[in-house]
Each structure stands twice: as C-alpha cells, then as structure tokens.
Amino acid sequence: MSQSLDRGLSVLDALSGGAGTLDELAGELDVHKSTVLRLLRTLEAHHFVRRAGARHYRLGSALFDLANRALEERDVRRASAPALARLNARTGHTVHLATYEDGEAVYVDKFDGRHVVRMYSRIGKRAPLHCTAVGKVLVAALEPARRAEVAAGLDFVAMTPNTITGADSYLVELDRVARQGHAVDNAEHEDFVHCIAAPVRGPGGAVVAAVSLSVPRMLLDLDGLLALVPELMATARAASADNGWISQEKLRQREQVMTKVAITTDDAPKPPAAFAQGSRKGNFLQVAGQVGFDPKTGKVVGTTVAEQARQAVKNIEAVLAAGGASLADVIMIRVYLTDPAQFAEFNEVYNTLVSEPYPARTTVYVGLPAGLLVEIDALAVLD
C-alpha cells in the first residue's frame, strides 16, 4: 500500500471517533502538520472530509454515501436471494437483481436459467436505463421531475430496432411502468432476448432494486413471457417483504388487529356498569371478572363456591369464544374469594376445570355482594 493512501485511510479512521483538529490528527498519526493538511485538502476536495468550523474536521458525505450504498446493495442482495431463487427454480428462466447507480442499472445478483441459451450478463455488469426492464423500473420509481432529469441525460443509443430512442417516448413508457407496476423489455436491449421486471421495495416503500425474468425469444414468445408477470410480481412482493417492506393491505390489517375491540356475547352476563365482558387488542384478550350468574335467568347459580365457580368459568369460556379464544389460550387467571375457609373447596372444583399446561393463577380475598362467593377473570393470548 502506498504511504499516501495508508496515511489518508489513517486520517479517516482517526476522524471516525469525532471531529479533530490539525494538531490532534498530526499527533495521533505521528506525522508533520503539513503532511496531514495536504491529505485533508485532498480528502476534502472529494467530500470524504469536511470542515467543522475554523479548526476542526469531520468525516464527509462521500464516505457516508459509499458506506450506505455498499450496505444497501449487500443487504438487498442477501435479503432478496431466497425469493429470487424460488422464481428461478419454478420457471427455469434467468433471474436478475439490479440496483440504480450513477445513471445506470447494475446487476447485483443473478440466477442462471436451465436452458442452453445463456444470458450475456454477470454480477457487477452495468446496463443502460432506457432499454432494459430493470432500468425502466428503477427510473420509474423516481419522482417525475427526477425522471425528466435522468431522461435528459441519456444518449438513447439504439441497441435494436425496438429500442426507445427519445426522451419523450421514454417518459411515456416510465409513466406506464409506474402505473402498472412492472416493465417490459421487448427485445430492446438484445434482439434475441426479452425481459420483464418489477420493483423490490424496502422499509417505507422506497424502491431499492428491480427483479427481472429474462428469456430467449426462441424459447418463449412475448405472450408467454407476459403470462409470467403474476409470478414475477409475487416474487417482487416476497423479496420486498424480506427487505422490510409492509404493504398497505398489511398495514390496514395490522391497524385493524391492533384496534381495541369490546367482546360481547349473550352467553355471558351483561355488565352492570360501563365495562365490556371482554376486551381484545392484537392477540391479547382480557375477560372481565365473571361471577356465578346464569346469563339466561340473571340469577346466581347455587349456594356453594363449587357451583358458582363452575358457572363463572362457563361464563369466561363464552366470552373467550366470542373473542376467538378458549381456555387453552389463557395464561393468567385471577380468583377472588370471599372466605379463606373455602380455598380448599374452590381448588377441588378448579382442578377439574383446567388442564395442562396450566395457566398462572392468583387468589385474593375480597368482599363481594351478598350471595356471591367467587369471582374469576382471565387473560388469554391468541396465535
């Protein structure tokens, strides 16, 4: 390694702990200040270092950009690989994963097809944006103003007779891709191959890559290729989910699941005040305290703790069922007894009402309205 490169990397490493002055950096690297200043000016010119005030230096934006792009490409490739491999196995055709970089699409992963004709592509190879399906997907993901900037900077080299050769036509094509959610390369890049591509999204919905399916025209005509669009879209959704994307449908489902819902049933006593028989949020279901009331007659069942306990548990089961659960889902039971002397009698009947694996239980002694000997509530966790 050259001495200048070694010292430059040492400067970056020294600044990784925070801002530093010229004197501090010279002392840490054990070199003359003029040498450090020369290195800093070079690094600053390329945005790897920036000034922080009059005397301090910090790491610059170019370094963060490189790190983020490297992490993004590495992560999207690793996260997307299982879904891409399944698509390749199901169809037998070549599958690519590409990302956007410096005005080109870059292939970051590839699964070769099983047919004899091979795609002229490799990991790391760059592809034009105007005539490849992955390129169209990646640019269509940009804001319209940014799309126009990209289109204005392209040369629109005619690779085949089908290649788009003008910015206006290209922008119309990008609008179509954005609306339909996938792109088609109808022998626009190579005249013997056609391709379809769809976006892979990350957290927040941003497009982080494009997945494509490429097939030689001699093996599959355009109608046959387009018939694989649903398969491709399913793969893109699976890869997106593996990259942390949550669809709007799943977000709505999650919101619905996480909304607190009051559980009501005619098979348990109606509450005498402003509380629900049960309340569910997400996969948690809390059953309100139940006593030995028969919901049909509104009267207390029996005069013993055993009789009332059986009816209370029956009421709990009714509320659980209304909330989509059962006693098997209960992880915690609280028992309220009026008389410590009835503890053994209660346990005897309780042991016949529950089964292994047993829920946790707490028993407390309280005062209940006249005629009531026991009250029980329960907490269930559903799958």
GIFENQUI-V245073 format. One record per backbone hydrogen bond with DSSP energy under -0.5 kcal/mol. NH is the residue of the N-H (numbers start at 1). CO is the residue of the C=O. If there is no record, write none. Layout:
# GIFENQUI-V245073
NH:CO
NH:CO
This chain:
# GIFENQUI-V245073
6:2
7:3
8:4
9:5
10:6
11:7
12:8
13:9
14:10
15:11
16:12
16:13
17:14
18:15
20:57
22:55
25:21
26:22
27:23
28:24
29:25
30:26
31:26
35:32
36:32
37:33
38:34
39:35
40:36
41:37
42:38
43:39
44:40
45:41
46:42
47:44
48:43
49:43
50:58
52:56
56:52
57:20
58:50
60:48
62:47
63:47
63:60
64:60
65:61
66:62
67:63
68:64
69:65
70:66
71:67
72:68
73:69
74:70
75:71
76:72
77:73
78:74
79:75
80:76
81:77
84:80
85:81
86:82
87:83
88:84
89:85
90:86
91:87
92:88
94:214
95:111
96:212
97:109
98:210
99:106
101:104
104:101
105:127
106:99
107:125
108:97
108:106
109:97
111:95
114:92
115:92
121:119
124:107
125:122
127:105
136:132
137:133
138:134
139:135
140:136
141:137
142:139
146:143
147:143
148:144
149:145
150:146
151:147
152:148
153:149
153:150
154:151
159:157
162:187
163:160
170:166
171:167
172:168
173:169
174:170
175:171
176:172
177:173
178:174
179:175
180:176
181:177
183:197
185:195
186:184
187:185
193:190
194:215
195:185
196:213
197:183
198:211
199:181
200:209
201:199
202:206
203:243
205:202
206:203
208:200
208:206
209:200
210:98
211:198
212:96
213:196
214:94
215:194
217:192
219:216
220:216
225:221
226:222
227:223
228:225
229:226
232:228
233:229
234:230
235:231
236:232
237:233
238:234
239:235
240:236
241:237
242:238
243:239
243:240
244:241
245:240
251:247
252:248
253:249
254:250
255:251
256:252
257:253
258:254
259:256
261:280
263:278
268:265
275:273
277:263
278:263
279:286
280:261
281:284
282:257
284:281
285:380
286:279
287:285
287:378
288:277
290:376
293:291
294:299
295:293
298:294
301:292
302:300
308:304
309:305
310:306
311:307
312:308
313:309
314:310
315:311
316:312
317:313
318:314
319:315
320:316
321:317
322:318
323:319
323:320
324:321
325:320
329:326
330:327
331:379
332:379
333:360
334:377
335:362
336:375
337:335
337:364
338:373
342:339
343:340
346:342
347:343
348:344
349:345
350:346
351:347
352:349
353:349
353:350
354:350
360:331
362:333
364:335
366:337
366:364
368:366
372:369
375:336
376:290
377:334
378:287
379:332
380:285
381:329
382:283
